[in-house]
Amino acid sequence: METDVLVIGGSAGGILAALSAKKTYKDKKVTVVRMGERVMVPCGIPYIFGTLKDTSKNVIPDAMLTNAGIDLIIDEVLSIDRENKKVNAKKSGEISYKKLILATGSLPIVPTFIPGHDLENVFTIKKDEEYLKFVQQKINEAQDVVVIGGGFIGVEMAEQVQLLGKNVTIIEVADKLLWQAFDHEYSDMAEATLKEHGITIKTNTKVTKLVGDTKVKEVELDTGEKIKADVVILAMGVKPNTKLAEAAGIKLNEKGAITVDEYMRTNDPDIFAVGDCAEKKCFFTRKNVPILLASTAANEAKIAGVNVFQLRLVRENKGTISAFSTKIYNTAFAAAGLTETQAKAEGFDIVIGEFSTMDKHPGTLPNAKSVKIKLIFSRYSGVILGAQIAGGENVGEMINILSLAIQKGTTASELNTFQVATHPLLTSSPVSYPINSAALDAMSKI
């Protein structure tokens, strides 16, 4: 079998890499090889359990690929032969390529150092539909569920499982939940919201052992406390899935991610890598950072797909901006760039702009919600370094504006005067639009 562009992996990165390549090079044959029959929406996985209650409602349709004239093969690639530019697949045999894009994603971190990690009913969150169906069944049968890890997946899983009426405990080794994305005041808001709905939170706490004969029964903590657990969810992060690349001699960085340049090219000029398997460099410091997000994968995939044969889209390699959003019950939380804590740790002299208002005007309108915003600027240049917002659903789009502002090096003065479209039912008032007002607050302190 032969193809012009072969994409290994069919989640967000793989899909967009293939689509971008096909749209740019219409005469080229583009093929995607993936292992699973169906692909889960990565960020929608927690919502399978409480809101959707069905894995089939969280599927990315294959029509996106097939309607674009892209060949789809359900198979497992066993090895890459770089010298002869072909791969060996389990069922399909040899597939020759001119260009190869690796979108092999990530694997959940399993804490093998914790005794009992391999007991029954101890689960990670994989992007595999059959596995998720089994996890769903066990959660539905359970009453006491413990989530180990207080990042986005851990918090979202806890919320969704609690919606089923289960007793839920989150255990986090750091002093706050969501600490990598938010400063303490926003983490405190998130924790308060979870606690209001009956979720138990234990921060600054380590798990020393998972207790049980064959099935997990309890989670033992470093305090000596034991928590009843019918099911344990391991939400301790993910790591790049690069075994296939490593075996082929493709260069990895010290974190085990595939080393790439600004066009997502590896050390082999005919092989690209995108998404969770590829390295990320911090926008501000150029340090390698583990920002493994579908939105980041999508951006990288478009760069790789368009440039796979020729450098058609010139990219200024400024690095990865950590842009996050989530919703915990009725409150949305979003962040982009550096937190105040991170900025200070990196040695930036900063100034903070803050503001609170309502997300509709007047605030007496139905379903109006308070919005709290925090912007972080470099004191002397006035350039924005980071943003955090909590409030209603329009928070998700406001953080996208601020992510672009960070990427473009926008100043507090520019954000104070940028022109906005407002409407009573859709946004805050034009006289108190959160981004403008927080920027003005920062300017008064510079």
N, C-alpha and C positions, 0 to 999 in steps of 0.2 A: 504494500500500500504506500502511496506517495501523497504528499501534501506540500504546499508552499509554506504555510504557517501552521505549526502544531502548538496548541495550548494544552498544557497538562494542568488540570484542575478546573472545576466548573462552578465555583462560587462567584461572589461579586467581582473579584479581580479577573478571574478567567473569562467570565462572560463579557465584561467590558473590553478586555484586551482583544478578544476575538471580534467583537462588533466593531471596535475602532479600526482594527486592521482591515476588515472586510469593506468598511465604508471608504477607507482611504485608498485601498488597493483592490478595486472592484474585480480585476481580472485574475486575482490570486485565489487559490483554493485554501480555505481556512478550516481547520479541523480542531475540535475540542475533544479531549479524552478525559473522562472523569469516572470515579469508581461507583458512585451512588446512582440508583435509578432516578431519584428525584433530589432536587437541591432545596435545602431549607433557606429561608430568609435569615441570615445570621443574627441580626439584631432582634428578630422577632421570636427567637427560640424561647426565652422565658415566658412569653405570653401564650405559648401553647398550653401551659399547665393551668392557668387560672382564667384567662379571658377567652381564648379561642377554644380550648378543650379538644383540639383536633389538629394533628400534625398536617393534615391535608389542607388546612386553611393557612398554612405558613410556607407555601411552596413558590419558588420562582419558576414561572412557566417556561418550558423548553422552546415555546414558539418564538421567544425573543431571538433565539439562535437560528432555528430552522427556517423561519420566515425571512431571515436575512441571507439565506443560502449557505449557512455554515453547517458542515458535517458534524454530527455528534456521535461519539462512540462511548459506550458504557464498558469500561475495561480498567484494568490496573496496569500502569507502566512499571515494569520491573527494573529496567536499567536504561541508561543513556550511553550511546556510543558516539562520542563527540567527533572522533576522527572520521567516521563514515557518515556522520550526520543522520543517525537513525536511532529509534528507541525500540526496545523489546517489550511488547505488551503480553499479558497473560493469555488472552484468548485470541487477539488479533495478530499476534506475531510481530514481525518487523514493520515499522512505519518510518518511512524516510521523510526528512524535512529539509527545507532551506533555512528557515528561521524557527527557533523554539522559544516559547514563552512559558516560564515556570510560574504557576499560580497554585502551588501545593498547600498554601495556607499554614495553619498552626495546629498544635496538639495541646490538649489540656495538661497542665502540670499536675502530676500525681505525687503526693508527698510520701515517698517510699520510706522516709525516715520516721514516719509515725506508725507505730505498731497497730495492726488492725486495718490498715488502709485498703487491704484486699478482701475484707469481709463482704458478705452479700449485703445488698441494699446500700452500699457506698458507691456513689455515682459522681462522675464528672459530667460536664455539659458538652457533648460532642455534636457535630453537625450531621449526624447520621439518623435518618428518619426511624428506622427500625429500633435502634437503641433508644431514641427519645420516646417512642411508644411504650417501651418496657419501663423506662423511668416513670413515665406518666402513670402507668398502671400501679407501680409500687407506691408512688406518692398518694394516689387516690385511696389506696388501702391503708395508708399510714395515718397516725394521729399526731405523733411528735416528730418534727423535722428539724434537723440542725444544718445550718449553712455555714461552712467554714470559708471565710473570705468576705471582706466587706467592700469590694470594688463594685463596679456597675452591675456585673452579672450576678454577684452575690445578693446585692440589694434588690435587684429586679426579681430574682428568683424568690427571695423571701416574701416580697409583696404579693406575688402571684400565688404562691402556696398558701399564704395566709388568707387570701380571698376564698379559698376552698374550705375555710373553717379549721385549719390545722393549727397546732401550737408550734410556733416558729421561733428559733433562736439563731441569731447571727453571732459568730465568733470572729474577731479580728485582732491580729497581733499588734497592729499600730494603735495609736491613741484615739483615732477618729476613723469613721467610715468615709469612704470616698476621698481619702486624704491626698491621693495623687493628683486629683483634679481641682479640689476646692480648699480654700482656707477654712480655719476652724469655724467661723461664724456661719458659713454655708453648710458645712458638715453638721454642725449642731442643729440647724433647721431640718436637715434631712433625717437625722436621728430622732428628733422630736416628733416628726410626722410618722415615722415607723412605730415609735413607742405608743403614740396615740391610738394606733390600730392594734395594739396588743402584742407587737413583736418584741421579744427580749433581745437586748443588745449587750454583748460583753466585749469591750475593747481592752487594749493592753493585756490581752489574754492569749495564752498559747494552748494548743491541744497537745496533750502528751500521749494519749492512747485512745484508740477506738476499741471498745470492749464488746465481746460477744463470743459465742461458741463458733457457729458458722455464719450467723447473721448478726449485724450490728445491733446492740441493745442500748449502749450508753456511750457518751463522749466524756472522757476524763480530761480535766483541765489542770494547768500548772498550779492552780490554787488548791487542788485536791477535790474540788467539786466534781460531781458526776451529773450529766444531763441526760435524761431519757431520750432515746432516739430510735425511731422505727426506720428512718431513712436519713442518710447523711449526704449532703450535696457538697462536693469539693469545688469551690469557686476561687481557686488560688492563683488564677492567671493562666496564661498559655505561653507556649514556646514555639519558635519557627519550626515547621515541618520540612527539614532540609536533608533528610537521609539520602534521598535519591540524588540530589545535587552533590552532596559530599562524596558519594561513591563514584561520581563521574569526574571528580577532580575540580569541581567548580569552587572557587574561593569563598570561604565563610569568614565572618568577622568574629571577634572574641565572644560575642553573645550567641553565636551559632546561626546567625542570619546570613543570607547570601549577600556578598558585597556587590554593590551596584554603583554606577555613575549617575549623573543627573538625567540621563535618558533611559535609566533602568537596565543598562547593559551590564552583563557580568564580565568576568575575565575572559570569557569566550565571546568574541564579537558577534556570533550568530545566536547567542542565547541571552534572553532577557529574563528578569525576575520581577514579580509584582506582588503586592499584598503582604500578608503576614510572614511569608517566607523570606522576604527581602528586607535588607537593613533600612533603618530610618535614622536620619540625623536631625538633631534639634535645630529648629529655625534660628535660635539665638546663639547657641554655643557650639554647634557642629558636633556635639558629642553623640555617640550612638544611643538611641533611646528606644524602648520597647513600646511604641505606639501602634498597637495592632487593632485597627478599626476598618470596617467595611468602607467607610467614606474615604479613608486614606488609600485603601486598595483601589477604589474606583478611580481616583485621581491618577495614581501611578499606572493603572491599566490603560488609560487613555493616552498617556505619554508614550508607553511602550508600543501600543497598537499603531499609533500614527507614525512613529519613527522606526518601525521594525525593518523596513527596507532602506529608507532614506531619512535624514534628519529634516523632516518637513516642519515640525513644530519646535521652534527654538525655545528651550526652557532655561530660565534663570534658576540655578540650583540654590535656593535659599533654605531648603530643609523643610522638615515636617512641623506644622503647627498642631499642637494637641487640642483638637476641638471636640467637645463632648456634649451630649444632651441626654437627659433621661426624664422620666416622669414618675414620681413616687406618690401614689394615690392621686390627689387632685392638684399637686404642686409640681411644676416643671423646674428642673435645675439644668443649667448649662454653663460651660466654661470653655475658654479658648486661650491659648498662650500660657504664659507663666503665672503661677499664683504669687501672691505677695511673699510667701515663705520661700519659694523657689528663686524669685528675683533677688531677694536679699542674700540668699545662699550663694548665688552666682556673682555677687558683688555689685549689683546695680544700685545706684542711688535713685530712689523712686518717690513718687508722690501718688496718693490715692484720691480718686474721685468717686463719691458715693451719692446715691439718690434713691428715694422711695416714692412711689406714686401708685395710681390705679391703672389697670390695663385697658380701661374704657373711660370715656368722659361724657357725662358726669359719672362719678364712681358709684352712683346710686342705680345705674343700669343693671338689669338682671345678669347674674353670673360674672360681674366685675370682680377682679382679683387684684390684690396688692402685688406690686412688682418691686423687687429690691435689686439694685445693680451696683457693682463695684468695678471700677476701671483702674488699671495700674499703668502709670506712665513713667518714662525716664524723666528725672527732674529737670535736666538741663536741655535736652533736645525736645522734650514734650512728646516724644513718640510713644504710641501705645505699645505695651508689652503683654498685657493680659486683661481678661474680662471674666466676670462671674455674674450670673443672673439667676434669680429665683422668682417664680410667679406663675402666670397663666400660660396657655399654650403658645402665645406669640413669642415667648422666650426662645423657642427653637429657631425661629427665623432671625431674631435680633442677634443671636450669637453668630449666625452665619455672616451678617453684616460686619460684626466685630472681628471675625476671623479674617475677612478680606482686608479690613483696616490694618490689622497686624501685618499681614502679608505685604501691604503696600507702604508700611511705615507711616501711617497717618498720625497726625499730631492732635493734641487736645483741642487746639484752636480750630482745626479742620472738622473735628467731630462735633464741636460746639455749634458750628455754623452749617453742617451738612443739611441739605434740604430733604424733608420727609413728607410722605403722604399720610395724612391722618384722617380717621373717621371715628365718630363716637362709638360705633359697635365693634370696631376692629383694633383700635390702637389707643394709646394714652393721648392726652391732650397735647396739641402743638405747643402750648406754653409750658408743658412739663414732660416732654418726650424723654424717656429715661437716658438714652445715649447722650443727647445734647446736654441734658441737665447734669449728668455725672461728669462729663467733660468740663463743663463750666465750673463745677465744684473743684476739680483738680486745678484748673487754671488759677483759681483764687488762692491756691496754696503754693504755686510755683514762684 
